[in-house]
């Protein structure tokens, strides 16, 4: 069984010490026996046996007791099984920890894969602390991993690190070496530098590995000024010719020994990188040359050494809230594969395995008074400069103007929320004043199905809204089809900063009515007077009024027909008088009728109530009397008109009020032919050609004109059309008779 093939001492302070003996060939799986001396008889008694699990693994072929914290108490027992095989790894070291009833397995160590016959665990040695943490480290030999290798596992509280901190191959020491790691000893300082050296056995020789001192690098980063002046990074400042001061950075390094027992000069040759806003795709700070990072090399000793740097800012920084991130990363030149300088007694160092980096932030200053607490007071109000009414047409738009003022200290991340009816759709937002390069951005928040309103969230600070500043914002909306509307549109605005931060406005809603007035074919077209004929003639004008209610509101307001006729006429060869039978109308004498072009200037207007129908027929009757003989050439014009009006507080003319206006003209002239005196009166209807628009809108209610369109009556409509044409015809007939 080869009992006693390996033996190790396991000392204790509070309990009797133990002796561990290995029997690697016991029943082909191996066994480790623990013995304790009896206080009375002095005999050594077996107190525990630990068996291997794999045949031929040579479990117990190497033993090592570990007093991790050097307090005289053995905490770990390491048992080597150099012929153990699993997962392409040859050899294993099992870690047993001292418990109340004995040693219990807690973990295991293993070498690199790919060496099935490597014999990892053929040699195990406790090393006096080599990394400066005050705990014992362990070296494990694998003499058949190629030409041999030694693994170093660092101690940690509660056991050993499962991953090696180093793997030293024999070929790194000597070419042609064999069985490197067959035996290990690491307790003595053989070089006189205060650090433990490790002796490793190989075929025919012993190699001494010198420990390297472990150091830590202390870093300091400071800024001047400690805060970035906001006025230097604002858009208005960036476009000026003022000198930019920027920020000075001071970076300091200092070596601190971790293996304090080292006796020698410590010089760390570092390579470092300084980076601005490394976590952003676009840095808010730039080093000279427009770079956002700098690299360099420096030699660092136990004395503090510092280097100064400077950076400035690009044009127009948007984020003035988040501080600028300054990160420092460093490493030893040797770790990058560059040989270090050897100055006499300088030795190569090892950096403690910790983050070799430091990050600092430099904030932007805040205009918040001595207490550094910003207390803003925002005043929010709607301006009267926006839309006064909302006229419901498919192409309708609505604009509102908001005024926002800051009456106290700077405000940060000011957000304005504007709620509006679901019948409106957000179009765009503009800053009206002051003109600024800082944009205002708005977005619609997700719609809530149970609410009848939607909310627009706008950032109006980007990100600072300065003390004493003010801004005018115009928000524009489109109207959505198939929406329901009331008498007004309510908009409610709030800001997220204390103060008078609530504002509400109400905009009246006007519903469209399409009214078109046109003549009927059975209206009187002309009358004639002859010497022997009657002196009185009756003229009838028929007006057809077509009314199309709003698709948004089928309630039509009270309608009134306004009939304009000439006033009483006492001079000249004719007289006339007018009426609107059988409607009960209220006459009103006028000087002029607004909206009627020259020369159709009625002197009397009849107010006639209309009962709503889609088509209404209105008759205007006039009596024209010839009171004296016409002796000289004479031209005379008369005109009647009809328009429809209603209460404009809730409704409006879809095509403008001129769409509901029609006129009839009377033209009088004297013939000079051989037939004697002949008086010819001609009547005609002349108005804008809106019939096609009326018919088109009845089909689709689309392609509507701009609101409040008041097209002027054309010259052809407003003049005295066709009065001379019959006269010219009569003259031509007279000339033909003479011929």
C-alpha positions in Angstrom: 0.0 0.0 0.0 3.1 2.2 0.3 1.8 3.5 3.7 4.0 6.4 4.7 4.9 7.2 1.1 4.5 10.9 2.1 4.3 12.4 5.5 3.4 15.9 6.7 3.1 17.7 10.0 -0.2 19.5 10.8 0.4 21.8 13.8 -2.3 23.2 16.1 -2.2 25.5 19.1 -5.4 24.7 20.9 -5.6 21.0 20.0 -3.0 18.2 19.8 -1.1 18.3 16.5 -1.6 15.7 13.8 0.5 13.7 11.4 -0.8 12.9 7.9 0.6 9.8 6.1 -0.2 8.9 2.5 -0.7 5.4 1.1 -1.2 6.1 -2.6 -1.6 2.4 -3.7 -4.1 1.4 -1.0 -6.6 -0.8 -2.7 -5.5 0.9 -6.0 -7.5 4.1 -5.1 -5.1 5.5 -2.4 -5.7 6.5 1.2 -4.5 9.2 3.7 -4.3 8.4 7.4 -4.3 11.0 10.2 -2.7 10.2 13.5 -2.8 12.1 16.9 -0.6 11.5 20.0 -2.4 10.4 23.2 -1.5 12.7 26.1 -1.5 9.8 28.7 0.3 7.0 26.9 2.2 8.9 24.3 1.0 6.5 21.6 -0.1 7.7 18.2 -3.6 6.8 17.4 -5.4 6.9 14.0 -8.2 9.5 14.2 -9.3 9.8 10.5 -8.9 8.1 7.2 -9.5 9.7 3.8 -9.9 7.4 0.8 -9.4 8.3 -2.9 -12.1 7.8 -5.5 -10.3 6.8 -8.8 -8.4 3.7 -9.4 -4.7 4.3 -10.2 -4.9 8.1 -9.3 -2.1 7.7 -6.7 -4.3 9.6 -4.2 -2.0 10.6 -1.3 1.1 10.7 -3.4 1.8 14.2 -2.1 0.6 16.0 1.1 0.9 19.6 2.3 -0.5 21.3 5.4 -1.4 25.0 5.2 -1.5 27.5 8.0 -3.2 30.2 5.9 -2.8 33.2 8.3 0.3 32.0 10.1 -1.4 31.8 13.5 -0.1 28.4 14.3 -3.4 26.6 13.4 -3.5 24.3 10.3 -6.6 25.2 8.3 -6.1 23.2 5.1 -4.7 19.8 4.1 -3.8 19.5 0.4 -3.8 15.9 -1.0 -2.2 15.3 -4.4 -3.4 12.7 -6.9 -0.9 13.1 -9.7 -2.3 10.3 -11.8 -5.9 11.3 -11.6 -7.5 11.8 -15.0 -10.6 13.8 -16.0 -11.5 16.3 -18.7 -8.1 16.0 -20.6 -6.4 17.0 -17.4 -3.7 14.8 -15.7 -3.5 15.2 -12.0 -5.6 16.8 -9.3 -5.1 18.4 -5.8 -7.9 18.0 -3.3 -8.4 20.6 -0.7 -9.6 19.4 2.8 -10.6 22.0 5.4 -10.4 21.4 9.2 -13.9 21.1 10.6 -15.1 20.2 14.1 -15.1 16.4 13.4 -12.0 16.3 11.1 -11.0 17.4 7.7 -13.6 17.6 5.0 -13.1 18.1 1.2 -14.2 21.6 0.1 -12.7 22.1 -3.4 -10.0 21.1 -5.7 -7.2 22.5 -7.9 -6.3 21.4 -11.4 -4.0 22.2 -14.2 -4.6 23.3 -17.8 -6.5 21.0 -20.1 -4.6 19.2 -22.8 -2.1 17.4 -20.6 -3.7 14.1 -19.7 -0.3 12.8 -18.3 0.9 16.0 -16.9 1.0 14.7 -13.2 -0.4 17.9 -11.7 0.1 17.6 -8.0 3.3 15.6 -8.0 4.8 18.3 -5.8 2.9 20.7 -3.5 4.6 23.5 -1.4 3.4 26.2 0.9 5.0 29.5 0.0 5.7 32.3 2.4 3.4 35.2 1.4 4.7 36.4 -2.0 1.9 38.9 -3.1 1.8 41.0 0.1 -1.7 40.1 1.3 -0.5 38.4 4.5 -1.8 35.0 3.5 0.2 31.9 2.6 0.3 31.0 -1.2 0.7 27.6 -2.7 2.9 26.2 -5.6 1.9 23.0 -7.4 4.2 21.1 -9.7 3.2 19.4 -13.0 6.5 17.9 -14.2 5.1 16.1 -17.3 3.2 19.0 -18.8 5.6 19.1 -21.7 9.0 20.0 -20.1 7.2 20.7 -16.8 5.4 23.6 -15.2 4.7 25.2 -11.8 1.4 26.8 -10.8 1.0 29.4 -8.2 -2.3 29.7 -6.3 -2.8 32.7 -4.0 -4.3 32.3 -0.6 -7.6 34.0 0.2 -9.7 34.1 3.3 -11.4 30.8 3.7 -9.1 28.9 1.3 -7.2 29.1 -2.0 -8.1 30.9 -5.2 -9.3 28.2 -7.7 -7.5 30.0 -10.5 -3.7 30.2 -10.6 -2.2 33.7 -10.6 0.8 32.3 -12.5 1.9 29.3 -14.6 5.6 29.1 -15.1 6.8 26.7 -17.8 10.2 25.1 -17.6 11.1 26.2 -21.1 10.8 29.8 -20.0 13.8 29.1 -17.6 16.1 26.8 -19.6 15.8 25.2 -23.0 16.1 21.4 -22.9 15.0 21.2 -19.2 13.0 18.1 -18.1 10.7 17.4 -15.2 10.5 21.0 -14.1 8.3 21.0 -11.0 9.1 17.5 -9.6 9.9 19.2 -6.2 9.3 22.7 -4.8 10.4 24.7 -1.8 9.4 28.3 -1.1 10.3 29.5 2.4 13.7 31.2 2.3 15.0 34.5 1.0 17.9 33.5 -1.0 18.6 36.8 -2.8 18.7 39.1 0.3 16.0 41.5 -1.0 13.5 40.6 1.7 11.3 38.5 -0.6 10.8 34.7 -0.5 12.4 32.8 -3.3 11.1 29.5 -4.7 13.4 26.6 -5.4 12.1 24.2 -8.1 13.6 20.8 -8.8 14.1 19.4 -12.3 16.1 16.6 -13.9 19.7 17.1 -12.8 19.3 20.7 -11.5 17.5 23.1 -9.1 16.2 26.4 -10.4 15.7 29.3 -8.0 12.8 31.7 -9.0 13.1 35.2 -7.5 9.9 36.8 -6.3 9.1 40.2 -7.8 7.9 43.0 -5.5 4.1 43.7 -5.7 3.2 47.4 -5.7 0.1 49.5 -5.9 -0.2 52.8 -7.8 -1.8 55.7 -6.0 -3.4 58.2 -8.3 -4.9 61.7 -7.9 -6.9 63.8 -10.4 -7.7 67.4 -9.7 -9.3 70.2 -11.8 -8.9 73.9 -12.1 -11.5 75.4 -12.0 -13.4 72.9 -9.9 -16.6 73.6 -11.9 -17.0 74.4 -15.6 -18.3 78.0 -16.1 -21.6 77.6 -17.9 -21.2 80.8 -19.9 -18.1 79.3 -21.6 -20.0 76.4 -23.1 -23.2 78.0 -24.1 -24.1 78.4 -27.7 -24.0 82.2 -27.6 -20.5 82.2 -26.0 -19.2 79.5 -28.4 -19.9 81.7 -31.4 -18.2 84.8 -29.9 -14.6 85.9 -30.1 -14.0 85.6 -26.4 -11.0 83.6 -25.3 -12.0 80.2 -23.9 -10.3 79.4 -20.6 -10.9 75.6 -20.6 -10.1 73.4 -17.7 -6.7 72.4 -16.3 -6.2 68.7 -15.2 -3.5 67.6 -12.8 -2.8 63.9 -12.7 -0.5 62.5 -10.0 1.1 59.0 -9.6 2.9 57.4 -6.6 4.2 53.9 -6.0 3.0 52.2 -2.8 4.7 48.8 -1.9 2.4 45.9 -1.2 5.2 43.5 -0.3 6.5 45.8 2.4 9.4 43.5 3.3 11.1 44.3 -0.1 14.4 46.0 0.3 15.3 47.9 -2.8 14.4 50.9 -5.1 10.9 50.8 -6.5 10.5 52.4 -9.9 7.3 51.7 -12.0 7.4 52.5 -15.7 3.8 53.3 -16.5 1.9 53.8 -19.7 -1.4 55.7 -19.3 -4.4 57.0 -21.2 -6.5 60.0 -20.2 -10.0 60.1 -21.7 -12.8 62.6 -21.7 -16.5 61.4 -21.8 -15.3 57.9 -22.8 -18.9 56.5 -22.3 -20.3 58.9 -24.9 -20.2 58.7 -28.7 -19.4 62.4 -28.8 -17.2 64.0 -26.1 -18.0 67.4 -24.6 -14.3 68.1 -24.0 -11.4 68.1 -26.3 -7.6 68.0 -25.7 -5.4 70.2 -28.0 -5.7 68.9 -31.5 -9.4 68.1 -31.2 -8.7 64.7 -29.5 -10.8 63.3 -26.7 -8.0 61.1 -25.3 -4.2 61.4 -24.6 -1.6 58.7 -24.0 1.8 58.9 -22.5 4.6 57.2 -20.5 6.1 58.1 -17.1 8.4 56.7 -14.5 6.9 56.6 -11.0 8.6 56.2 -7.6 7.6 56.4 -4.0 7.5 60.2 -4.3 4.4 61.9 -5.7 4.9 63.0 -9.3 2.3 65.1 -11.2 1.7 66.1 -14.8 -0.6 68.9 -16.0 -3.0 68.7 -19.0 -5.6 71.1 -20.5 -8.8 70.6 -22.4 -11.4 72.9 -23.9 -15.0 72.6 -25.2 -16.5 72.2 -28.7 -19.1 74.6 -30.1 -22.5 74.7 -28.4 -22.8 72.0 -25.7 -26.4 70.8 -25.2 -26.0 68.7 -22.0 -24.9 71.1 -19.3 -26.3 69.0 -16.4 -24.3 65.7 -16.5 -20.7 66.2 -15.4 -17.9 65.5 -17.8 -16.3 62.1 -17.1 -12.5 62.0 -16.9 -11.0 58.5 -16.9 -7.4 57.4 -16.3 -6.2 54.0 -17.2 -2.6 52.8 -16.7 -0.4 49.7 -16.8 3.2 48.6 -16.6 5.2 48.7 -19.8 6.3 45.1 -19.2 2.6 44.1 -19.2 2.3 45.5 -22.7 5.3 43.5 -23.9 7.8 46.4 -23.8 11.0 45.7 -21.8 11.4 48.0 -18.9 14.4 50.2 -18.3 16.9 48.7 -15.9 18.6 51.5 -13.9 21.1 49.8 -11.6 19.1 48.2 -8.8 15.7 48.8 -10.4 13.7 45.6 -10.6 10.6 44.6 -12.6 7.5 45.1 -10.6 4.1 43.5 -10.5 0.9 45.6 -10.1 -1.5 44.4 -7.5 -4.5 42.7 -9.2 -6.9 45.5 -8.8 -8.6 47.9 -11.3 -5.8 50.0 -12.8 -8.0 52.9 -13.5 -9.6 55.9 -11.8 -12.6 58.1 -12.9 -13.4 61.6 -11.8 -16.2 63.9 -12.8 -16.1 67.7 -13.2 -19.5 69.3 -12.9 -20.9 72.4 -14.6 -21.4 75.3 -12.3 -24.9 76.2 -11.2 -26.3 79.7 -10.8 -28.1 78.9 -7.6 -26.8 81.3 -5.0 -24.6 80.6 -2.0 -26.7 77.6 -0.9 -26.1 75.9 -4.2 -29.8 75.0 -4.3 -31.6 76.3 -7.3 -35.0 77.7 -6.6 -36.7 78.7 -9.8 -40.1 80.5 -10.1 -41.7 79.9 -13.5 -44.6 82.0 -14.8 -46.6 80.4 -17.6 -49.3 82.0 -19.7 -51.1 81.8 -23.1 -50.6 84.7 -25.5 -53.4 86.3 -27.5 -51.2 86.1 -30.6 -52.4 82.5 -31.5 -55.5 81.4 -33.3 -58.6 83.3 -32.1 -61.1 80.7 -33.4 -61.0 77.2 -34.8 -62.9 77.0 -38.1 -63.8 73.4 -38.8 -62.6 72.5 -42.3 -60.5 69.5 -43.4 -57.5 71.7 -43.9 -58.0 73.7 -40.7 -55.0 74.3 -38.4 -54.7 75.8 -34.9 -51.8 77.6 -33.3 -51.3 78.6 -29.7 -48.5 80.8 -28.3 -47.2 80.2 -24.8 -45.1 82.6 -22.8 -42.7 81.2 -20.1 -40.6 83.3 -17.8 -38.2 82.5 -15.0 -38.5 85.0 -12.2 -35.8 83.5 -9.9 -32.7 81.3 -10.1 -31.8 78.9 -12.9 -34.1 76.0 -13.6 -32.9 72.7 -14.9 -34.7 70.2 -17.2 -37.8 72.3 -17.6 -40.6 70.3 -19.2 -43.9 71.8 -20.4 -46.9 69.5 -20.8 -49.8 70.7 -23.0 -53.1 68.7 -23.0 -55.4 69.1 -26.0 -58.5 67.4 -27.5 -58.1 64.2 -29.4 -59.5 65.9 -32.5 -56.2 67.8 -32.9 -52.9 66.3 -34.1 -49.5 67.9 -33.2 -47.7 69.4 -36.2 -44.7 71.3 -35.0 -43.3 73.7 -32.4 -41.2 76.9 -32.9 -39.4 79.3 -30.6 -40.6 82.8 -31.6 -38.3 84.8 -29.2 -35.7 85.1 -28.3 -34.0 83.7 -31.4 -31.7 80.9 -30.1 -29.7 78.0 -31.4 -31.0 75.8 -28.6 -33.8 73.7 -30.0 -37.2 73.1 -28.4 -38.4 69.5 -28.8 -41.8 68.1 -28.3 -43.3 64.7 -28.5 -46.8 63.3 -28.0 -47.1 61.0 -25.0 -48.8 57.6 -25.5 -52.6 57.9 -25.9 -54.7 56.9 -22.9 -57.9 55.3 -24.2 -60.1 56.4 -21.3 -59.2 60.1 -21.6 -60.7 62.6 -24.1 -57.4 64.5 -24.3 -53.9 63.9 -25.4 -50.7 65.3 -23.9 -47.7 66.9 -25.6 -44.4 67.0 -23.6 -41.9 69.7 -24.5 -38.3 70.2 -23.4 -37.8 74.0 -23.3 -34.6 74.4 -21.4 -31.9 72.3 -23.1 -31.2 71.9 -20.2 -30.9 75.2 -18.4 -33.6 77.8 -18.3 -31.7 80.8 -16.9 -32.8 83.2 -14.2 -34.6 86.2 -15.6 -35.1 84.6 -19.1 -38.3 84.3 -21.0 -39.3 82.5 -24.2 -42.3 82.5 -26.5 -43.3 79.1 -28.0 -45.7 78.5 -30.8 -47.3 75.1 -31.0 -49.2 74.2 -34.2 -51.9 71.5 -34.7 -53.8 69.9 -37.6 -57.4 69.1 -37.3 -58.4 65.4 -37.6 -61.4 64.4 -39.6 -64.3 62.5 -38.1 -63.9 64.2 -34.7 -66.6 65.6 -32.5 -66.4 69.1 -31.2 -68.2 71.3 -28.7 -68.5 75.1 -28.5 -64.8 75.6 -27.7 -61.3 73.9 -27.6 -59.7 73.7 -24.2 -55.9 73.6 -23.8 -54.2 73.1 -20.5 -50.5 73.8 -19.9 -48.2 73.0 -16.9 -44.5 73.1 -16.2 -42.7 70.9 -13.7 -41.1 73.7 -11.7 -42.7 75.5 -8.7 -44.3 78.8 -9.5 -47.3 80.1 -11.4 -47.0 77.1 -13.6 -50.5 76.4 -14.8 -52.3 78.1 -17.7 -55.5 77.4 -19.6 -57.0 78.8 -22.7 -60.4 78.4 -24.5 -60.7 78.9 -28.2 -64.2 79.1 -29.8 -65.1 76.5 -32.4 -67.0 77.8 -35.6 -69.0 75.4 -37.7 -69.1 75.8 -41.5 -72.3 76.5 -43.5 -72.2 76.4 -47.3 -74.7 78.9 -48.8 -75.0 79.6 -52.6 -77.5 82.0 -54.1 -78.2 82.0 -57.9 -80.9 83.2 -60.4 -83.8 81.2 -61.8 -84.5 81.0 -65.5 -88.0 82.3 -65.1 -86.9 85.7 -63.8 -87.8 88.8 -65.9 -85.1 89.3 -68.4 -86.3 92.6 -70.0 -89.3 95.0 -70.4 -90.1 97.6 -73.1 -92.0 100.8 -73.3 -93.7 102.1 -76.5 -95.6 105.3 -77.1 -98.9 103.4 -77.2 -98.0 100.8 -74.6 -98.6 100.7 -70.8 -96.5 103.1 -68.7 -96.2 100.5 -65.8 -94.2 97.3 -65.9 -93.9 94.6 -63.2 -90.5 93.0 -62.8 -90.0 89.7 -60.8 -86.6 88.5 -59.7 -86.4 84.9 -58.4 -83.4 83.9 -56.2 -82.7 80.3 -55.4 -80.8 79.8 -52.1 -79.1 76.4 -51.6 -77.9 75.6 -48.0 -75.6 72.7 -47.1 -75.2 72.3 -43.3 -71.9 71.3 -41.6 -70.9 67.7 -41.5 -69.7 68.4 -38.0 -72.9 70.0 -36.8 -76.4 69.6 -38.4 -77.9 72.3 -36.3 -78.4 75.3 -38.6 -78.6 78.7 -37.0 -81.4 81.2 -37.7 -81.1 82.5 -41.2 -82.0 85.9 -42.6 -82.3 87.0 -46.2 -81.0 90.5 -46.8 -82.7 91.9 -50.0 -81.2 95.1 -51.3 -83.2 97.3 -53.7 -82.9 100.8 -55.2 -84.4 103.5 -53.1 -87.3 105.8 -54.3 -86.4 107.6 -57.5 -88.0 111.0 -58.3 -85.8 112.3 -61.0 -85.5 111.2 -64.6 -88.0 109.5 -66.9 -88.8 106.5 -64.7 -89.8 105.8 -61.1 -89.7 102.4 -59.3 -90.6 100.7 -56.1 -89.9 97.2 -54.7 -91.1 94.5 -52.3 -90.6 90.9 -51.2 -94.0 89.2 -51.2 -95.4 87.2 -49.5 -92.6 87.2 -46.8 -93.0 89.5 -43.8 -89.9 91.6 -44.1 -88.6 94.6 -42.2 -87.4 97.4 -44.4 -84.4 99.5 -43.6 -83.2 102.6 -45.4 -79.5 102.5 -46.1 -76.8 104.8 -47.4 -74.7 101.9 -48.6 -74.8 98.1 -48.3 -71.4 96.7 -47.1 -69.9 94.2 -49.4 -71.8 95.2 -52.5 -69.5 96.7 -55.2 -70.3 99.9 -57.2 -72.6 100.8 -58.9 -75.1 98.4 -57.3 -75.7 100.6 -54.2 -79.1 99.7 -52.7 -80.8 102.4 -50.7 -83.3 100.0 -49.0 -82.6 96.7 -47.4 -85.3 94.2 -46.4 -84.6 91.8 -43.5 -86.5 88.7 -44.2 -86.4 85.6 -41.9 -85.9 82.2 -43.6 -87.0 78.8 -42.6 -84.2 76.3 -43.2 -84.6 74.1 -46.2 -81.9 72.7 -48.5 -83.4 74.9 -51.3 -85.3 78.1 -50.7 -87.0 80.3 -53.4 -87.1 84.1 -52.8 -89.1 86.4 -55.1 -88.3 90.1 -55.3 -91.0 92.2 -57.1 -90.5 95.7 -58.6 -92.8 98.1 -60.4 -91.2 100.4 -63.0 -93.2 103.4 -64.3 -92.4 105.6 -67.3 -93.4 109.1 -66.1 -92.2 111.3 -69.0 -91.1 111.1 -72.5 -87.4 110.4 -73.2 -86.2 113.1 -75.6 -82.5 112.6 -75.5 -80.1 109.6 -75.4 -80.2 108.3 -71.9 -78.7 105.4 -70.0 -79.8 104.2 -66.6 -79.0 101.2 -64.4 -80.9 99.6 -61.5 -79.9 96.7 -59.3 -81.4 94.3 -56.8 -79.4 91.9 -54.6 -79.9 89.1 -52.1 -77.6 87.7 -49.5 -78.0 85.4 -46.5 -76.7 86.2 -43.0 -76.7 84.4 -39.6 -75.2 84.6 -36.1 -71.4 84.3 -36.7 -70.6 83.5 -33.0 -70.8 79.7 -33.8 -70.9 79.4 -37.6 -69.2 80.9 -40.6 -69.6 81.0 -44.4 -67.6 78.1 -45.8 -66.7 80.1 -49.0 -67.1 83.5 -47.5 -70.1 85.8 -47.4 -69.9 86.7 -51.1 -70.9 83.1 -51.9 -74.5 83.9 -50.7 -74.8 87.1 -52.7 -76.6 87.5 -56.1 -77.5 90.6 -58.0 -79.9 91.6 -60.8 -79.2 94.5 -63.1 -81.7 96.8 -65.0 -80.4 98.6 -68.0 -82.3 101.5 -69.8 -81.5 103.2 -73.0 -83.2 105.2 -75.8 -83.2 104.1 -79.5 -82.5 106.7 -82.2 -83.9 104.7 -85.1 -86.7 105.7 -87.6 -89.2 103.6 -85.6 -89.6 106.3 -83.1 -88.7 106.4 -79.4 -88.2 102.9 -78.0 -87.3 102.2 -74.4 -85.7 98.8 -73.7 -85.1 97.6 -70.1 -82.9 94.5 -69.6 -82.5 92.5 -66.4 -79.8 89.9 -65.8 -78.3 87.9 -62.9 -74.6 88.2 -62.5 -72.7 86.5 -59.7 -69.6 84.4 -58.9 -69.5 80.9 -60.4 -69.7 78.9 -57.1 -72.3 76.4 -58.2 -69.6 73.9 -59.1 -67.9 74.2 -55.7 -71.3 73.7 -54.0 -71.9 70.5 -55.9 -68.3 69.2 -55.4 -68.5 69.9 -51.6 -71.8 68.0 -51.4 -70.0 64.9 -52.7 -66.8 64.7 -50.7 -66.5 67.9 -48.5 -62.9 68.1 -49.5 -60.6 70.6 -51.3 -62.1 73.4 -49.3 -60.8 77.0 -49.7 -59.0 79.0 -47.1 -61.0 80.3 -44.2 -62.7 83.7 -44.5 -62.3 83.9 -48.2 -64.0 87.0 -49.4 -63.4 87.1 -53.1 -64.1 90.6 -54.5 -66.8 90.9 -57.1 -65.1 91.0 -60.5 -65.4 94.0 -62.7 -67.7 92.0 -65.0 -70.0 91.3 -62.0 -69.9 94.7 -60.4 -70.2 96.9 -63.4 -73.1 97.5 -65.7 -72.9 94.4 -67.9 -74.6 94.3 -71.2 -76.4 97.7 -71.0 -75.1 98.9 -74.4 -75.4 95.6 -76.4 -79.1 95.9 -77.2 -78.6 99.6 -78.1 -75.9 98.6 -80.6 -78.2 96.0 -82.1 -81.0 98.5 -82.5 -78.7 101.0 -84.2 -77.6 98.3 -86.5 -81.2 97.5 -87.4 -82.0 101.2 -88.0 -79.0 101.4 -90.3 -80.2 98.4 -92.2 -83.6 100.0 -92.6 -82.1 103.2 -94.0 -80.2 101.1 -96.5 
